[in-house]
């Protein structure tokens, strides 16, 4: 095994086929839904370099995006989970979220991805 710098992972390909493995972090805020998680894409272009093509997985993602209610989203997500165990495009080894601290004078900061509307500051 040799170390591959992240910037060159898209350049080096196996010469005789086979599999390559590399580790990369993905913040938890971006992998909670099929809308933002590129590692569960099945079109062969939107994931990482050399990502597989899975028409079924991509169709299920589109069904999730087109769902008219939470029930339809859940049904699409359940089928997507089944397909992910068949295709196995990636194996998540953990999850992390950014932790942010604020001064005690700052109030009403939302949880999760940092957005600053509605934030109050005591003067």
C-alpha positions as CSV (number, residue, x, y, z in Angstrom):
1,X,0.0,0.0,0.0
2,X,1.3,3.5,-0.7
3,X,0.1,6.9,0.2
4,X,-1.8,8.8,-2.5
5,X,-2.1,12.5,-2.0
6,X,-5.7,13.6,-2.3
7,X,-5.0,16.0,-5.2
8,X,-3.6,13.2,-7.4
9,X,-6.2,10.6,-6.6
10,X,-8.0,11.4,-9.8
11,X,-4.9,11.1,-11.9
12,X,-3.5,7.7,-10.9
13,X,-5.5,4.8,-12.2
14,X,-4.7,1.1,-12.0
15,X,-2.8,-0.1,-15.1
16,X,-4.4,-3.5,-15.2
17,X,-7.8,-3.1,-13.7
18,X,-8.8,-4.0,-10.2
19,X,-9.7,-1.8,-7.3
20,X,-8.2,1.3,-5.7
21,X,-9.0,2.4,-2.2
22,X,-8.5,5.8,-0.7
23,X,-9.7,7.5,2.4
24,X,-11.3,10.9,2.3
25,X,-13.3,12.9,4.9
26,X,-16.8,14.1,4.3
27,X,-18.5,16.4,6.7
28,X,-21.6,15.0,8.3
29,X,-23.7,18.0,7.2
30,X,-23.3,17.0,3.6
31,X,-24.1,13.3,3.8
32,X,-27.4,13.3,5.5
33,X,-29.6,13.3,2.4
34,X,-29.4,11.9,-1.2
35,X,-29.6,15.5,-2.3
36,X,-26.1,16.4,-1.0
37,X,-24.3,13.1,-0.6
38,X,-22.2,12.7,-3.8
39,X,-20.8,9.3,-2.6
40,X,-24.2,7.7,-3.2
41,X,-24.4,8.9,-6.8
42,X,-24.8,6.3,-9.5
43,X,-24.1,8.3,-12.7
44,X,-20.3,7.6,-12.8
45,X,-19.4,11.3,-12.9
46,X,-20.7,13.0,-9.8
47,X,-18.9,11.0,-7.1
48,X,-15.2,10.7,-6.6
49,X,-12.8,10.0,-9.6
50,X,-13.5,6.6,-11.1
51,X,-16.9,6.4,-9.4
52,X,-19.1,3.5,-10.5
53,X,-22.2,3.7,-12.6
54,X,-25.5,2.4,-11.2
55,X,-28.6,3.4,-13.1
56,X,-30.8,1.9,-10.4
57,X,-29.1,3.9,-7.7
58,X,-29.4,7.1,-9.7
59,X,-33.1,6.4,-10.4
60,X,-33.7,5.9,-6.7
61,X,-32.0,9.2,-5.9
62,X,-34.1,11.0,-8.4
63,X,-37.2,9.4,-7.0
64,X,-36.2,10.7,-3.6
65,X,-35.7,14.2,-5.0
66,X,-39.0,14.1,-6.8
67,X,-41.0,12.7,-3.9
68,X,-44.1,14.7,-3.0
69,X,-44.2,13.8,0.7
70,X,-42.1,12.3,3.4
71,X,-43.6,8.8,3.0
72,X,-42.5,8.7,-0.6
73,X,-39.0,9.9,0.3
74,X,-38.8,7.2,3.0
75,X,-39.9,4.5,0.5
76,X,-37.2,5.7,-2.0
77,X,-34.6,5.9,0.8
78,X,-35.3,2.3,1.9
79,X,-34.9,1.0,-1.6
80,X,-31.7,3.2,-2.0
81,X,-30.3,1.5,1.2
82,X,-30.9,-1.9,-0.3
83,X,-29.2,-0.9,-3.6
84,X,-26.3,0.6,-1.7
85,X,-25.6,-2.8,-0.1
86,X,-25.6,-4.4,-3.6
87,X,-23.4,-1.8,-5.3
88,X,-21.3,-0.8,-2.3
89,X,-19.9,2.4,-3.8
90,X,-18.3,3.4,-0.5
91,X,-18.1,2.3,3.1
92,X,-18.5,5.1,5.6
93,X,-16.1,4.6,8.5
94,X,-17.5,7.3,10.7
95,X,-19.1,10.7,10.7
96,X,-18.1,14.1,12.0
97,X,-19.8,17.4,12.4
98,X,-18.1,20.8,12.8
99,X,-18.2,22.1,16.3
100,X,-18.4,25.8,16.8
101,X,-18.2,27.8,20.0
102,X,-19.8,31.3,20.4
103,X,-19.3,34.0,23.0
104,X,-22.0,34.1,25.7
105,X,-23.3,37.3,24.2
106,X,-24.3,35.6,21.0
107,X,-27.8,34.0,21.0
108,X,-30.1,32.0,18.7
109,X,-27.5,30.4,16.5
110,X,-29.0,27.5,14.8
111,X,-27.6,23.9,15.1
112,X,-25.8,22.3,12.2
113,X,-24.5,24.1,9.2
114,X,-23.6,27.7,10.2
115,X,-26.2,30.2,9.1
116,X,-26.3,33.6,10.7
117,X,-29.8,35.0,10.1
118,X,-31.8,35.5,13.3
119,X,-28.6,35.6,15.4
120,X,-28.7,38.1,18.3
121,X,-25.8,39.8,20.0
122,X,-26.1,41.4,23.4
123,X,-24.5,44.8,23.5
